[in-house]
Amino acid sequence: MTKQNDTLSFPILIGDIGGTNARFCILMDAEAEPVHLTSVKTADFKTIDDAIQHTILDKTGVQPVSTILAVAGPIESDEIPLTNCHWVVKPKEMLVNLSLKDVIVINDFEAQALAIASLGNDNRLAIGPLRPDMMASRVVLGPGTGLGVAGLVYARNMWFPVPGEGGHVDIGPRSARDYQIFPHLETIEGRIAGEQILCGRGLVNLYRAICTADGVTPAFSDPAEVTATGLSGDNLQAKETLSLFSTYLGRIAGDMALIFMARGGVYLAGGISQKIIPALKLPEFREAFEDKAPHKALMRSIPTHVVTHPQAALAGLSTYARTPGDFGLTLDGRRWQV
């Protein structure tokens, strides 16, 4: 291990490894844009090393010196199992198998946090009032397979990504309608965590609870169906699902903004956020976000955005690779070198 923020050696292989898809690109130098963008299905390859060898190294003729990978899973040893995927990342073996000299592995939502340090208006969509950018702490939330949450604290002229498990905080009923619906929500060991509502399966959980409260047989079991019919207004329960999903997402986003004093803004990442932009633009999300008495004035001053960059994690890792000294990214136990 070396001390963190040492300069990285180019070319650098950048990877965003999810449960279903793995996305890669190569950064040739600190001034270059990423090239050789590749997306593969994790199920198509036995190991991550095989995927990198066959889809990148064998086809590009570029030999990366370093790699930075963002993975959906805890990094607790030099064998890193991935959530919802059979791959196990083994950095020591990667150094040998792929002729690398430097392997860095971080959490996938740390990469999302790195991305929001420098997203321009062409890669984000404001929800609510427009505010000038502030060099101040930020938060990213990503409803997707689960509910990812990370902070990005700004201090000493540096960005410090703070990964965590904020998607598992408790969420409770507040309005009269909430009290009708919440008894029918599926719980996890007796409690309702944010992730029980604010993710793909959570969307279906919420829809079914609304149907039960209304005495209606659920017509859909797929999040995409609930989303599509909710946005079109063709199904009343699906439409209310998106309305309440936006409300509850607004509440938790506001909670996280208060925890991190995120004057730099709150960013909604992940596929679901992009798909339900029309619902998020309605008053419910922003009203719930701001409804934090006695701090409503503070909340009104905090901007909220949907991340629209198609490869935000890769962009975040690339930004870090170019200027590692701008970030207080902890690499202890997460960097392997020859």
C-alpha positions in Angstrom: 0.0 0.0 0.0 1.1 3.5 -0.7 -0.1 6.7 0.8 -3.3 7.9 -0.7 -3.5 10.6 -3.4 -0.3 9.5 -5.0 -0.3 10.3 -8.7 -1.8 7.5 -10.8 0.0 6.1 -13.8 -1.7 6.2 -17.3 -3.3 4.6 -19.2 -5.9 3.8 -16.6 -8.7 1.3 -17.0 -11.9 2.6 -15.4 -14.7 0.2 -14.5 -18.2 0.5 -13.0 -19.2 -3.0 -11.9 -22.9 -3.6 -11.2 -24.8 -6.7 -10.5 -26.0 -7.1 -14.1 -23.8 -4.9 -16.2 -20.1 -3.9 -16.1 -19.0 -0.8 -17.9 -15.4 0.0 -18.8 -13.4 2.8 -20.5 -9.8 3.8 -20.8 -8.3 7.1 -19.8 -5.1 7.6 -21.8 -3.8 10.6 -19.9 -5.0 13.4 -17.6 -6.1 15.6 -20.5 -7.9 13.0 -22.6 -11.6 12.0 -22.7 -12.4 8.4 -21.9 -12.1 6.0 -24.9 -13.0 2.4 -25.7 -16.3 2.6 -23.8 -17.5 -1.0 -23.4 -20.5 -2.5 -21.6 -20.8 -6.2 -20.9 -23.2 -8.5 -19.2 -21.6 -10.0 -16.1 -23.4 -13.3 -16.7 -21.5 -13.7 -20.0 -18.1 -14.1 -18.4 -16.8 -16.4 -15.6 -14.6 -13.7 -14.0 -14.0 -10.0 -14.3 -10.5 -10.7 -15.5 -11.9 -12.7 -18.4 -14.3 -9.9 -19.3 -11.5 -7.3 -19.3 -9.2 -9.5 -21.3 -11.6 -10.5 -24.0 -13.6 -7.3 -24.5 -10.9 -4.7 -23.9 -7.3 -5.8 -23.9 -7.7 -8.2 -26.9 -9.6 -5.6 -28.9 -8.0 -2.2 -28.2 -4.2 -2.8 -28.3 -3.9 -0.5 -25.3 -2.2 -2.0 -22.2 -3.5 -0.1 -19.1 -1.0 0.4 -16.3 -3.6 1.1 -13.6 -7.2 0.4 -12.9 -9.8 2.0 -10.8 -13.0 -0.1 -10.2 -16.3 0.9 -8.5 -18.1 -2.2 -7.3 -21.5 -2.9 -5.8 -20.3 -4.6 -2.6 -18.3 -4.2 0.6 -14.5 -4.0 0.3 -13.2 -5.9 3.3 -10.4 -8.1 2.0 -8.4 -8.8 -1.1 -11.2 -11.0 -2.4 -14.2 -8.8 -3.0 -17.6 -10.5 -3.7 -20.1 -8.5 -5.7 -23.7 -8.0 -4.7 -26.1 -9.7 -7.1 -23.3 -11.0 -9.3 -21.1 -14.2 -9.3 -17.9 -12.3 -9.9 -15.3 -12.0 -7.2 -12.8 -9.2 -7.7 -9.3 -10.4 -6.7 -6.9 -7.4 -7.1 -3.7 -9.4 -6.4 -4.6 -11.8 -9.2 -5.6 -8.9 -11.5 -2.1 -7.5 -11.1 -0.6 -10.7 -12.5 -3.3 -11.8 -15.0 -3.8 -8.4 -16.6 -0.2 -7.1 -16.3 -1.3 -4.2 -14.1 0.8 -2.3 -11.7 -1.9 -0.6 -9.7 -5.4 -1.7 -8.7 -7.8 0.6 -6.8 -11.3 -0.7 -5.8 -13.9 1.6 -4.2 -17.7 1.5 -3.5 -20.0 2.2 -6.4 -21.8 5.0 -4.6 -18.4 6.6 -3.8 -18.0 6.8 -7.5 -21.5 8.5 -7.8 -20.3 11.0 -5.1 -17.1 11.7 -7.0 -19.3 12.4 -10.1 -21.4 15.1 -8.5 -18.3 17.1 -7.7 -18.2 18.5 -11.2 -21.4 17.7 -13.1 -22.3 20.4 -15.6 -25.8 21.5 -16.5 -25.7 19.3 -19.6 -25.5 16.2 -17.4 -28.1 17.2 -14.7 -31.7 18.4 -14.6 -32.8 20.8 -11.9 -35.9 19.9 -9.9 -37.3 23.0 -8.3 -35.7 26.4 -8.2 -32.4 27.1 -10.0 -29.5 28.0 -7.7 -25.9 29.0 -8.5 -23.4 26.2 -7.8 -21.7 26.4 -4.4 -18.5 24.8 -3.5 -20.2 23.1 -0.6 -21.1 19.6 0.6 -23.4 17.5 -1.5 -25.5 14.3 -1.3 -26.4 11.7 -3.9 -29.3 9.3 -3.6 -29.8 6.5 -6.1 -33.1 4.5 -6.2 -32.4 1.5 -8.3 -31.9 -2.2 -7.3 -31.7 -0.8 -3.8 -31.4 2.8 -2.4 -27.8 4.0 -2.5 -26.8 7.1 -0.5 -23.4 8.8 -0.3 -22.2 12.2 0.9 -19.6 14.4 -0.6 -18.2 16.7 2.1 -16.2 19.8 1.0 -13.4 20.8 3.4 -9.9 22.1 3.2 -10.4 22.8 -0.5 -11.0 19.0 -1.1 -13.9 16.7 -1.7 -14.3 13.8 0.7 -16.7 11.1 -0.5 -18.6 9.5 2.4 -20.1 6.1 1.6 -22.7 4.6 3.9 -26.0 2.7 4.1 -28.3 5.6 4.3 -30.9 3.7 2.2 -31.7 1.7 5.3 -32.8 4.5 7.6 -36.3 4.2 8.9 -39.2 5.9 7.1 -42.6 6.3 8.8 -46.1 7.5 8.1 -47.0 11.1 8.4 -50.1 12.0 6.5 -53.6 10.5 6.9 -53.1 8.6 3.6 -49.7 7.3 4.8 -51.5 5.8 7.9 -53.9 4.0 5.5 -51.1 2.5 3.4 -48.2 1.8 5.7 -49.9 -1.1 7.6 -49.9 -3.0 4.2 -46.2 -2.4 3.3 -43.9 -5.4 3.4 -41.4 -4.8 6.3 -37.9 -6.0 7.0 -37.7 -7.6 10.4 -40.6 -5.5 11.5 -39.5 -2.1 10.3 -39.9 0.0 7.1 -36.6 1.1 5.8 -36.2 3.6 3.0 -35.2 0.7 0.7 -38.5 -1.0 1.3 -40.1 1.7 -0.7 -37.5 3.7 -2.6 -36.1 1.2 -5.1 -37.5 -1.1 -7.9 -39.0 -3.7 -5.6 -40.0 -1.0 -3.2 -42.0 0.7 -5.9 -44.0 -2.6 -6.4 -44.3 -2.9 -2.6 -45.8 0.6 -2.4 -48.1 -0.1 -5.3 -49.4 -3.3 -3.7 -50.0 -1.6 -0.4 -52.0 1.2 -2.1 -54.1 -1.5 -3.9 -54.8 -3.3 -0.6 -55.7 0.0 1.1 -58.1 0.7 -1.8 -59.5 -2.8 -1.9 -58.2 -3.3 -5.5 -56.5 -6.4 -6.9 -52.9 -5.4 -8.1 -52.6 -5.5 -11.8 -48.8 -5.2 -12.1 -45.8 -6.9 -10.6 -43.0 -5.3 -12.5 -41.6 -1.8 -11.6 -41.5 -0.8 -15.2 -45.2 -1.5 -15.6 -46.1 0.5 -12.5 -43.9 3.4 -13.7 -45.3 3.4 -17.3 -49.0 3.3 -16.2 -48.3 5.7 -13.4 -46.8 8.3 -15.7 -49.5 7.8 -18.3 -52.2 8.1 -15.7 -53.9 4.9 -17.1 -54.0 3.3 -13.6 -55.0 5.3 -10.6 -53.1 3.2 -8.0 -49.9 3.3 -10.2 -50.3 7.1 -10.5 -50.6 7.5 -6.8 -47.6 5.2 -6.4 -45.4 7.6 -8.3 -46.8 10.5 -6.4 -46.1 8.9 -3.0 -42.7 7.6 -4.2 -41.8 11.2 -5.1 -43.0 12.4 -1.7 -41.1 9.8 0.3 -38.0 10.3 -1.8 -38.3 14.0 -1.1 -38.5 13.4 2.6 -35.4 11.2 2.8 -33.5 13.5 0.4 -34.3 16.3 2.7 -33.2 14.3 5.7 -29.8 13.6 4.1 -29.4 17.2 3.1 -29.9 18.2 6.7 -27.4 15.5 8.0 -24.7 16.6 5.6 -25.7 20.4 5.5 -25.6 19.9 1.7 -25.8 23.5 0.6 -24.1 22.3 -2.6 -27.2 20.3 -3.6 -28.8 16.9 -3.5 -28.5 14.7 -6.6 -30.8 11.9 -7.6 -28.9 9.2 -9.5 -29.9 5.8 -10.8 -32.2 4.6 -13.5 -35.4 5.1 -11.7 -34.8 8.8 -11.1 -34.2 9.3 -14.8 -37.3 7.4 -15.8 -39.7 9.3 -13.4 -38.5 12.8 -14.1 -42.1 13.9 -15.1 -43.3 12.8 -11.7 -40.4 14.4 -9.8 -41.1 17.7 -11.6 -44.6 17.8 -10.0 -44.9 19.6 -6.6 -44.7 16.5 -4.4 -41.0 15.9 -4.4 -39.9 19.4 -3.7 -42.6 20.2 -1.2 -41.6 17.1 0.8 -38.0 18.0 0.5 -38.6 21.6 1.8 -41.1 20.6 4.6 -38.5 20.4 7.4 -39.7 22.9 10.0 -38.0 24.8 11.6 -35.6 24.8 8.6 -37.9 25.4 5.7 -35.9 28.5 4.6 -32.7 26.6 4.6 -34.2 23.8 2.6 -35.6 26.2 0.0 -32.0 27.4 -0.6 -30.7 23.9 -1.4 -30.9 22.8 -5.1 -32.0 19.4 -6.2 -31.0 17.7 -9.5 -31.5 14.5 -11.4 -28.3 13.1 -12.7 -28.8 12.6 -16.5 -25.2 11.6 -17.4 -25.5 8.1 -18.9 -22.2 6.9 -17.3 -22.0 9.0 -14.1 -19.9 6.5 -12.2 -17.3 6.3 -15.0 -17.2 10.1 -15.2 -16.7 10.3 -11.4 -13.8 7.8 -11.5 -12.3 9.6 -14.4 -12.4 12.9 -12.6 -10.6 11.4 -9.6 -8.0 9.7 -11.9 -7.2 13.1 -13.5 -6.9 15.0 -10.2 -6.6 12.6 -7.2 -5.2 15.4 -5.1 -8.6 17.2 -5.2 -10.2 14.3 -3.3 -9.8 12.9 0.2 -10.5 9.4 -1.0 -9.4 6.8 1.5 -7.3 4.0 -0.2 -6.2 2.1 2.9 -7.0 -1.5 2.2 -8.4 -0.7 -1.2 -5.2 -0.2 -3.2 -2.9 -3.0 -4.5 0.4 -2.3 -6.3 3.3 -4.2 -7.8 
